[in-house]
Amino acid sequence: MCGIAGIFHTEGLKPVDPTRVRAMCDAIAHRGPDGDGVWTAPGVGLGHRRLAIIDLAGSPQPMASADGAAMLVFNGEIYNYRELRRELAAEGVQFHTDGDSEVILAAWQRWGVDCLPRLHGMFAFALYDLRERTLLLARDRLGVKPLFTATLADGSVIFGSELKALLAHPSLRREIDPLAIEDYLAWGYVPDHRSILKGVEKLAAGHYRLLWHDRVAPPPVQWWDISFADRERGSEADLGVHLLHRLREAVSSRMDADVPLGAFLSGGVDSSSVVALMAEASTSPVKTCSIGFDVAALDESSYAETIAQRFATEHHAATVGADDYALIDRLAGMFDEPFADASALPTFRVCELARRHVTVALSGDGADEAFAGYRRQVFHHGEEQVRRLLPQGLRQPLFGTLGALYPRLDFAPRPLRAKATLLSLARDGDEGYARALAVTQVEQRQALYSADFLRLRGDYRAEQPFVETMRRAPARSGLDRAQYADLKFYLPGDILTKVDRTSMAVALEAREPLLDHRLVEFGARLPEALRVRRGTGKYLMKQVMRRSLPDEVLFRPKMGFVTPIAQWLRGPLAGQARAIADSATLARTGWFDAGQLRRLADAHISGTADNSRLLWQFVMLDRSLAGLV
């Protein structure tokens, strides 16, 4: 696990200043405290910061191939590198290290870009071929590891593991993309199809770019996609056996490390399943870490303690207090772009706790996307059944009218909050699901924007790319399309971004066994009834894990990793909520209606509305923009 950065000239073999590459790497030094290196040649420079996990002393980077004809900088882990090493050695390849980096170099020299489907793991890497004078930039299937790129005015392409690596280059323009603001307000993060800065791109999950010195940089090429178009055949019992085998394989393959290893444990289904399977595969107690809250309604620590006792783990726990909002500025600095998933705060705290005891931690992320564990997916599955019964011509006037008349009941019991469901049923399934996922609806955003920003935004709406993702999904049903969009859009943009930045901020490697691509592909082929049944998601996974986990963990209501921001913004952060309307940073943009922002804050603080998520978005936007412009 590391950080990478570099420069590549597409207009000839101009020299690269190694001090510039080093400055880009120094900006992400937190990702790799165990070593650093820079390599340059005519037209190219590669830089690396290392967090040593495998072959601690023997795999420094940038790394040359055995014949010196290729150079690599690599962030991530290849879990099947030993199998690939044996295959390549049988063909005569000689290896000089015991790590996975050299295997990537040999795989490239043997198979070219066709090496990518052979790599099982999480990765983002840059590989320069000195014979072909080409640079390969590649990102793993599901986007666990990030890679930012930008083309500068002189035709050079710069890249790095985080935006701050690119910001260290003096020629990068710092012009905010207004469409990224529209995206951010809709989703609470800037999705992978855009960056907060114009001209900066994120290499999409499952894509690569191959660059030459004498031509314009071509667009990325997709090398992997997930398909929901096929279905597994077999009984529930047989498919359960297959699922358990894949779960075991995914967990055990990620337990290989030459440094202390443990797991995050929230007490939910996913992290508890990972810990159970780790305990099964381990000969020593699993090290587990959990975070609780001093707000009882948000605290899951008792469930984590139950699992820790059940599997006799070496358990470490800490509590996040109501004053932990002091981390706001530090969080903004971790993400570079505005990022308003408030669970980033406890995620950072659990990473901080874990790093005191381990260097690698397994997480439970990915099962909700792969096996339909989100409430919104379960609701969407039910709504799709209604859509099949009633044509759009009847649904739109009926549910649209009811939804418009139904009051917004933020504080009512969940069954009474029907407004969103009615408005969703008035639309087709893809548009309805996009609306369900959006943090801020298009009508709310419209009211917040100034006239100048509305002109900048034009006809673009943040929901459009999400709806297009659902519509082009290789899928059979609405549930399939929802899961596909969550895997391609929400997972890399929000969940994996959150885990990567918060873990790497403390030099901790986080591994996601439930995102093993073979496991995800198997989940995508499961019949719908084995994903969602009787209003419950992750049906087959929960049935399989009943052999190890108690029902009170498997079937309790999903809580998620939430924080008491509503209370904060009425209490200790009320002043900051009110100050948003008068923010000098936001005022300079001219994008927002200050009166609307003031009314949002006043309504929340008085308790007449819950505007906490939207106010938190503006707090984080204010902090992020202040660091960028």
C-alpha positions in Angstrom: 0.0 0.0 0.0 1.6 3.2 -1.1 1.3 6.5 -3.0 2.4 7.1 -6.5 3.0 10.1 -8.7 4.6 11.0 -12.0 5.0 13.1 -15.2 4.8 11.9 -18.8 5.4 14.0 -21.9 3.2 13.3 -24.9 5.0 15.8 -27.1 8.5 14.4 -27.3 11.2 13.3 -24.9 11.6 16.5 -22.9 13.5 16.0 -19.7 11.6 15.6 -16.4 12.9 17.4 -13.3 13.2 14.8 -10.6 12.7 17.4 -7.9 9.3 18.1 -9.3 8.3 14.5 -9.1 9.7 14.3 -5.6 7.6 17.3 -4.6 4.5 15.5 -5.9 5.4 12.5 -3.8 6.1 14.5 -0.7 2.6 15.9 -0.9 1.3 12.3 -0.3 4.1 11.2 2.1 1.5 10.0 4.6 0.6 7.2 2.2 4.1 5.7 2.4 6.3 6.5 5.5 8.6 3.5 5.0 10.5 4.6 1.9 10.5 6.8 -1.2 12.1 6.9 -4.6 12.1 8.8 -7.9 13.2 7.6 -11.3 13.4 9.7 -14.5 14.3 9.1 -18.1 13.8 11.3 -21.2 10.1 12.2 -21.3 9.0 10.4 -18.1 9.4 10.6 -14.3 7.9 8.1 -11.7 7.8 8.6 -8.0 6.8 6.4 -5.1 6.1 6.5 -1.3 6.1 3.1 0.3 4.1 1.5 3.1 5.9 -1.8 3.5 3.5 -4.8 3.8 5.0 -7.7 1.8 8.7 -8.4 1.3 9.6 -5.6 3.7 13.2 -5.1 2.7 13.3 -6.5 -0.8 10.8 -4.6 -3.0 11.7 -0.9 -3.2 10.1 1.3 -5.8 10.3 2.6 -8.5 11.1 -1.0 -9.5 12.8 -2.2 -12.7 12.0 -5.4 -14.5 14.7 -8.1 -14.4 16.0 -7.0 -17.8 15.8 -3.3 -17.0 13.3 -2.7 -19.8 10.3 -1.6 -17.7 9.8 0.5 -14.6 6.9 0.4 -12.2 5.3 2.4 -9.4 2.4 0.6 -7.8 -0.2 1.2 -5.0 -2.1 -1.8 -3.7 -1.9 -5.5 -3.3 -2.0 -8.4 -5.8 -3.5 -11.3 -3.8 -2.7 -14.0 -6.4 0.8 -12.9 -7.0 2.3 -16.2 -5.9 0.2 -18.2 -8.4 1.2 -15.8 -11.1 4.8 -16.0 -10.1 4.8 -19.8 -10.3 3.2 -19.6 -13.8 5.7 -17.1 -15.0 8.7 -19.0 -13.5 7.6 -22.1 -15.3 8.0 -20.1 -18.5 11.5 -19.2 -17.6 11.1 -15.8 -15.8 13.6 -15.3 -13.0 12.6 -13.3 -10.0 14.8 -11.4 -7.6 12.3 -10.3 -4.9 9.6 -12.0 -2.9 6.9 -9.3 -3.5 4.1 -8.7 -5.9 5.5 -5.6 -7.7 8.0 -7.6 -9.7 5.2 -10.0 -10.7 3.3 -7.1 -12.3 6.4 -6.2 -14.4 6.9 -9.8 -15.6 3.2 -10.1 -16.3 3.2 -7.0 -18.5 6.3 -8.2 -20.4 4.6 -11.6 -21.0 1.0 -10.6 -21.7 0.9 -6.8 -22.3 -2.4 -5.2 -21.3 -3.9 -8.6 -21.1 -2.1 -9.0 -17.8 -4.8 -6.9 -16.1 -7.5 -9.6 -16.0 -5.0 -11.9 -14.4 -4.3 -9.6 -11.5 -6.6 -10.3 -8.5 -6.5 -7.4 -6.0 -6.6 -3.7 -5.4 -4.3 -1.5 -7.4 -3.4 1.6 -9.2 -0.1 1.6 -11.0 2.0 3.3 -13.6 4.3 1.1 -15.7 6.8 2.6 -18.3 8.1 0.3 -21.1 11.5 1.7 -22.2 11.5 -0.4 -25.4 8.0 0.7 -26.6 8.3 4.1 -24.9 4.7 3.8 -23.5 3.2 4.4 -20.1 0.4 2.2 -18.8 -1.8 3.7 -16.1 -4.2 1.1 -14.7 -6.8 0.9 -11.9 -8.4 -2.1 -10.3 -11.8 -3.5 -11.2 -13.9 -1.9 -8.5 -11.9 1.3 -7.8 -10.5 0.4 -4.4 -7.3 2.4 -5.1 -7.5 5.9 -6.7 -5.6 7.5 -9.5 -5.9 11.2 -10.5 -4.6 12.5 -13.9 -4.4 15.9 -15.6 -3.1 17.1 -19.0 -1.1 20.3 -18.7 -0.8 23.1 -21.2 2.6 21.8 -22.5 1.0 18.4 -23.3 2.4 16.5 -20.3 0.2 14.2 -18.3 0.7 14.2 -14.6 -0.8 11.6 -12.2 -1.0 10.8 -8.5 -2.8 8.8 -5.9 -4.4 11.9 -4.5 -5.4 15.3 -5.9 -2.8 16.9 -3.5 0.0 15.2 -5.5 -1.2 17.1 -8.7 -1.7 20.3 -6.7 2.0 20.2 -5.9 2.8 20.7 -9.7 3.0 24.5 -10.3 1.5 24.3 -13.8 -1.8 22.7 -12.7 -4.7 25.2 -13.1 -6.9 25.6 -10.0 -10.2 26.4 -11.6 -13.3 25.0 -9.9 -15.6 23.1 -12.2 -19.2 24.4 -11.5 -20.7 21.1 -12.7 -18.7 19.4 -9.9 -20.5 21.6 -7.4 -23.9 20.4 -8.8 -22.6 16.8 -8.5 -21.4 17.4 -5.0 -24.7 19.0 -3.7 -26.6 16.1 -5.2 -24.5 13.3 -3.9 -22.4 14.6 -1.0 -19.2 13.8 -2.9 -17.7 14.4 -6.4 -18.2 11.3 -8.4 -15.5 9.6 -10.4 -16.7 11.0 -13.7 -15.6 14.5 -12.6 -13.2 16.3 -10.4 -13.6 19.5 -8.4 -10.9 21.1 -10.7 -11.4 21.6 -14.4 -8.9 19.5 -16.3 -8.4 16.9 -13.6 -9.7 13.5 -14.2 -10.0 10.3 -12.1 -9.1 7.1 -14.0 -12.4 5.1 -13.8 -12.5 1.7 -12.0 -11.7 -1.2 -14.3 -10.0 1.1 -16.9 -6.5 1.7 -18.2 -4.8 4.4 -20.3 -1.8 3.7 -22.6 0.2 6.8 -23.4 2.8 7.5 -26.1 5.4 10.3 -26.4 4.4 11.3 -29.9 0.7 11.5 -29.9 -2.3 13.1 -28.0 -3.2 11.1 -24.9 -6.0 8.7 -25.9 -9.1 8.2 -23.7 -9.2 5.4 -21.1 -10.1 1.9 -22.1 -12.4 -0.3 -20.0 -10.8 -3.7 -19.3 -13.5 -5.0 -16.8 -17.2 -4.7 -16.1 -19.7 -6.4 -13.9 -22.6 -8.2 -15.5 -26.0 -8.9 -13.9 -27.3 -10.4 -17.2 -26.9 -14.1 -16.2 -28.3 -16.1 -13.4 -26.7 -19.0 -11.3 -28.6 -22.2 -11.4 -29.0 -24.5 -8.4 -30.9 -24.9 -5.2 -30.6 -22.4 -2.4 -28.5 -24.9 -0.4 -26.1 -25.5 -3.3 -25.7 -21.8 -4.0 -25.2 -21.2 -0.3 -22.3 -23.7 -0.3 -20.7 -21.9 -3.3 -21.2 -18.5 -1.6 -19.5 -19.7 1.6 -16.6 -21.1 -0.3 -16.1 -17.7 -2.1 -16.4 -15.8 1.1 -13.8 -18.0 2.8 -11.5 -17.7 -0.2 -11.9 -13.9 -0.3 -11.1 -13.4 3.4 -8.2 -15.9 3.6 -6.5 -14.5 0.5 -6.4 -11.1 2.2 -4.8 -12.3 5.4 -1.3 -12.5 3.8 1.0 -9.9 5.3 4.5 -9.5 6.8 3.2 -7.0 9.3 0.5 -7.1 12.0 -3.0 -7.6 10.6 -6.5 -7.2 12.1 -10.0 -6.1 11.2 -12.5 -3.3 11.7 -15.5 -4.5 13.7 -18.7 -2.5 13.9 -21.0 -5.3 15.0 -22.9 -5.2 11.8 -23.4 -8.2 9.4 -20.5 -7.5 7.1 -17.7 -6.8 9.5 -18.9 -9.5 11.8 -18.8 -12.0 8.9 -15.3 -11.0 8.0 -14.1 -11.4 11.6 -15.9 -14.8 11.8 -14.1 -16.1 8.7 -10.8 -14.6 9.8 -11.1 -16.4 13.2 -11.9 -19.6 11.3 -8.7 -19.3 9.1 -6.4 -18.0 11.9 -4.3 -19.9 14.4 -4.1 -16.9 16.7 -6.6 -14.4 18.0 -7.8 -11.9 15.5 -7.1 -8.3 16.4 -10.3 -6.2 16.1 -11.0 -2.5 16.5 -14.3 -0.7 16.9 -15.6 2.8 17.6 -18.7 3.7 19.7 -20.6 6.9 20.2 -21.6 8.7 23.3 -25.0 9.1 21.7 -26.9 5.9 22.6 -29.1 5.9 19.5 -26.1 5.7 17.3 -23.9 3.3 19.3 -23.3 -0.2 18.1 -20.4 -1.0 20.4 -22.3 -3.6 22.4 -22.8 -5.7 19.2 -19.1 -5.4 18.4 -18.3 -6.6 21.9 -20.7 -9.6 21.4 -18.8 -10.6 18.3 -15.4 -10.0 19.9 -16.3 -12.3 22.8 -17.8 -14.9 20.5 -14.6 -15.3 18.6 -12.2 -14.5 21.4 -10.6 -11.6 19.5 -8.0 -9.2 20.8 -10.5 -6.4 20.9 -9.7 -2.6 21.1 -12.5 -0.1 21.4 -12.8 3.7 21.7 -15.7 6.2 21.9 -16.3 9.2 19.7 -17.5 12.1 21.8 -19.9 14.9 20.9 -16.9 17.2 20.6 -15.2 15.3 17.8 -16.3 17.8 15.2 -12.9 19.5 15.9 -11.7 17.2 13.1 -13.5 19.1 10.4 -10.5 20.9 9.0 -8.3 17.8 9.1 -11.0 15.8 7.3 -11.2 18.5 4.6 -7.5 18.3 4.1 -7.6 14.5 3.7 -10.0 14.5 0.9 -8.9 17.6 -1.1 -12.3 17.6 -2.9 -15.4 18.5 -0.9 -16.6 15.3 0.8 -19.7 15.3 3.1 -20.2 11.7 4.1 -20.2 12.3 7.8 -19.2 8.7 8.6 -15.7 9.7 7.4 -15.2 11.0 11.0 -15.7 7.7 12.9 -14.0 5.9 10.0 -10.9 8.0 10.5 -11.1 7.4 14.3 -11.3 3.6 13.9 -8.4 3.8 11.4 -6.4 5.8 14.0 -7.2 3.2 16.6 -6.4 0.3 14.4 -3.0 1.8 13.4 -1.9 1.6 17.0 -2.1 -2.1 16.9 -1.9 -3.3 13.2 -0.6 -2.1 9.8 -3.3 -3.9 7.8 -7.0 -4.0 8.6 -9.8 -6.0 6.8 -13.1 -4.1 6.4 -16.6 -5.2 5.6 -17.2 -2.8 2.8 -18.9 -4.0 -0.4 -21.4 -6.5 0.6 -24.4 -4.1 0.5 -23.6 -3.2 -3.1 -22.8 -6.8 -4.2 -25.7 -8.6 -2.4 -28.4 -5.8 -2.1 -28.1 -4.9 1.5 -29.1 -1.2 1.3 -32.7 -0.3 2.4 -33.0 1.8 -0.7 -32.3 -1.3 -2.9 -34.9 -3.3 -1.1 -37.5 -0.4 -1.4 -36.6 -0.1 -5.1 -37.2 -3.8 -5.6 -40.7 -3.4 -4.2 -41.3 -0.2 -6.2 -40.4 -2.0 -9.4 -43.1 -4.5 -8.7 -45.6 -1.7 -8.5 -44.3 -0.2 -11.7 -44.8 -3.5 -13.5 -48.4 -3.5 -12.4 -49.2 0.1 -13.3 -48.2 1.8 -16.6 -46.3 5.1 -16.5 -49.4 7.0 -17.8 -51.3 6.1 -14.6 -48.4 6.3 -12.2 -47.2 9.8 -13.1 -50.4 11.7 -12.4 -51.5 9.5 -9.5 -48.3 9.3 -7.5 -46.9 12.6 -8.7 -50.0 14.5 -7.3 -50.0 12.5 -4.1 -46.2 13.1 -3.6 -46.6 16.8 -4.2 -49.4 17.1 -1.6 -47.8 14.8 1.0 -46.0 16.7 3.7 -42.3 16.3 4.4 -42.1 14.6 7.8 -38.4 14.6 8.8 -39.1 13.6 12.4 -42.0 11.2 11.8 -41.6 7.4 12.1 -40.1 6.0 8.9 -43.4 4.4 7.6 -45.0 7.8 7.6 -42.3 9.4 5.5 -44.0 8.5 2.2 -43.3 11.6 0.2 -40.0 10.3 -1.3 -41.6 7.0 -2.2 -44.6 8.6 -3.9 -42.4 10.9 -6.0 -40.2 8.0 -6.9 -43.2 5.9 -8.1 -44.2 8.8 -10.4 -41.0 8.3 -12.3 -39.5 5.4 -14.2 -37.3 3.0 -12.1 -33.9 4.5 -13.0 -35.0 8.1 -12.3 -36.7 7.0 -9.1 -33.7 5.2 -7.8 -31.4 8.2 -8.6 -33.8 10.4 -6.6 -33.8 8.0 -3.7 -30.0 8.0 -3.6 -29.5 11.8 -4.0 -28.8 13.7 -0.8 -30.3 16.9 -2.1 -33.1 16.9 -4.7 -33.0 18.9 -7.8 -35.8 21.3 -6.5 -33.7 22.0 -3.4 -30.6 22.7 -5.4 -32.5 25.0 -7.8 -33.6 27.1 -4.8 -30.1 27.4 -3.4 -28.3 28.5 -6.6 -27.8 32.1 -7.7 -28.9 33.2 -11.1 -25.3 33.3 -12.2 -24.7 29.7 -11.2 -27.9 28.5 -12.9 -26.4 30.0 -16.1 -23.1 28.1 -15.5 -24.9 24.8 -14.8 -27.1 25.1 -17.9 -29.1 22.0 -18.8 -26.8 19.6 -16.8 -28.3 17.8 -13.8 -26.3 15.6 -11.4 -28.8 12.7 -11.7 -28.2 12.4 -15.5 -24.9 10.3 -15.4 -26.3 8.1 -12.7 -29.5 7.4 -14.7 -27.4 6.7 -17.8 -25.3 4.3 -15.8 -28.4 2.4 -14.8 -29.8 2.4 -18.3 -26.7 0.9 -19.9 -26.2 -1.7 -17.2 -25.9 -5.3 -18.4 -28.9 -6.4 -16.3 -32.3 -8.1 -16.3 -34.2 -6.1 -13.7 -34.5 -2.9 -11.8 -32.8 -4.4 -8.8 -29.9 -5.4 -11.0 -29.6 -1.9 -12.4 -29.7 -0.3 -9.0 -26.9 -2.6 -7.7 -24.9 -2.0 -10.9 -25.1 1.7 -10.5 -24.1 1.5 -6.8 -21.1 -0.6 -7.7 -20.0 1.7 -10.5 -21.0 5.1 -9.1 -21.6 5.2 -5.4 -19.0 2.6 -4.2 -15.9 4.2 -5.8 -17.1 7.8 -5.4 -18.1 7.6 -1.7 -17.4 4.4 0.2 -14.0 3.5 -1.2 -12.8 7.2 -1.3 -13.7 7.5 2.4 -11.9 4.3 3.4 -8.8 5.1 1.2 -8.2 8.6 2.5 -9.0 8.0 6.1 -6.8 4.8 6.3 -3.9 6.2 4.3 -4.0 9.4 6.4 -2.6 7.2 9.2 -0.5 4.9 7.0 -2.9 2.0 7.5 -3.7 -0.5 4.7 -7.4 -1.3 4.5 -8.4 -4.4 2.5 -11.9 -5.2 1.3 -12.4 -9.0 1.1 -16.1 -8.6 0.3 -15.1 -6.8 -2.9 -13.1 -9.8 -4.3 -14.2 -9.6 -7.9 -15.1 -13.3 -8.1 -17.4 -12.9 -5.1 -19.0 -9.8 -6.6 -19.5 -11.5 -9.9 -21.1 -14.5 -8.1 -23.4 -12.1 -6.2 -24.5 -10.4 -9.5 -25.6 -13.8 -10.9 -27.7 -14.8 -7.9 -31.5 -14.9 -8.5 -33.2 -11.9 -7.1 -35.0 -14.0 -4.5 -31.6 -14.9 -3.0 -30.6 -11.3 -2.7 -33.9 -9.8 -1.4 -36.6 -11.8 0.3 -39.5 -10.7 2.6 -38.2 -7.1 2.7 -34.7 -8.1 3.7 -31.5 -7.7 1.7 -28.4 -9.9 1.6 -30.7 -12.9 2.1 -28.4 -15.7 1.1 -25.3 -14.2 2.7 -27.2 -13.9 6.0 -28.5 -17.5 5.8 -25.0 -18.8 5.1 -23.5 -16.8 8.0 -26.1 -18.2 10.5 -23.7 -21.0 11.0 -21.3 -18.5 12.7 -23.3 -15.4 13.8 -26.3 -14.9 16.1 -29.6 -13.8 14.6 -29.6 -10.6 16.7 -26.6 -9.5 14.7 -27.7 -10.8 11.3 -31.3 -9.5 11.4 -31.2 -6.4 13.5 -32.1 -3.1 11.7 -29.2 -1.7 9.7 -27.6 1.4 11.4 -24.6 2.3 9.3 -21.6 4.3 10.5 -23.5 7.6 11.4 -22.5 10.6 13.4 -24.6 13.0 15.5 -24.3 16.0 13.1 -27.9 17.0 13.5 -27.3 17.5 17.2 -23.9 19.2 16.6 -25.4 21.7 14.2 -28.1 22.6 16.8 -25.6 22.8 19.6 -21.8 23.4 19.5 -21.8 23.9 15.7 -24.9 26.1 15.5 -22.6 29.2 15.1 -20.8 27.5 12.1 -24.2 26.6 10.6 -25.3 30.2 10.7 -21.9 31.5 9.5 -22.2 29.5 6.2 -24.5 32.2 4.8 -21.8 34.8 5.4 -18.8 32.7 4.4 -16.3 34.8 2.5 -15.2 31.8 0.5 -18.7 30.9 -0.7 -19.5 34.6 -1.2 -16.6 35.0 -3.6 -17.9 32.3 -5.9 -21.3 34.0 -6.3 -22.9 30.7 -6.7 -25.4 30.6 -3.8 -28.4 32.5 -2.5 -27.2 33.7 1.0 -30.8 34.2 2.1 -31.7 30.6 1.4 -28.6 29.4 3.3 -29.5 31.6 6.3 -33.1 30.2 6.3 -31.7 26.6 6.1 -29.6 27.2 9.2 -32.3 29.0 11.1 -34.9 26.3 10.5 -32.5 23.5 11.5 -31.3 25.3 14.7 -34.9 26.1 15.7 -35.9 22.4 15.3 -38.6 23.0 12.7 -36.7 21.0 10.0 -33.7 18.6 9.8 -31.3 20.3 7.4 -28.3 18.7 8.9 -27.0 16.8 5.9 -27.3 19.8 3.6 -25.7 22.2 6.2 -22.9 19.7 6.7 -22.3 19.7 2.9 -21.9 23.5 3.0 -19.6 23.3 6.0 -17.3 20.8 4.2 -17.6 22.7 0.9 -16.5 25.9 2.6 -13.5 24.2 4.1 -12.5 22.5 0.9 -12.8 25.5 -1.4 -10.7 27.5 1.1 -7.9 25.0 0.6 -8.1 25.0 -3.2 -8.5 28.6 -4.3 
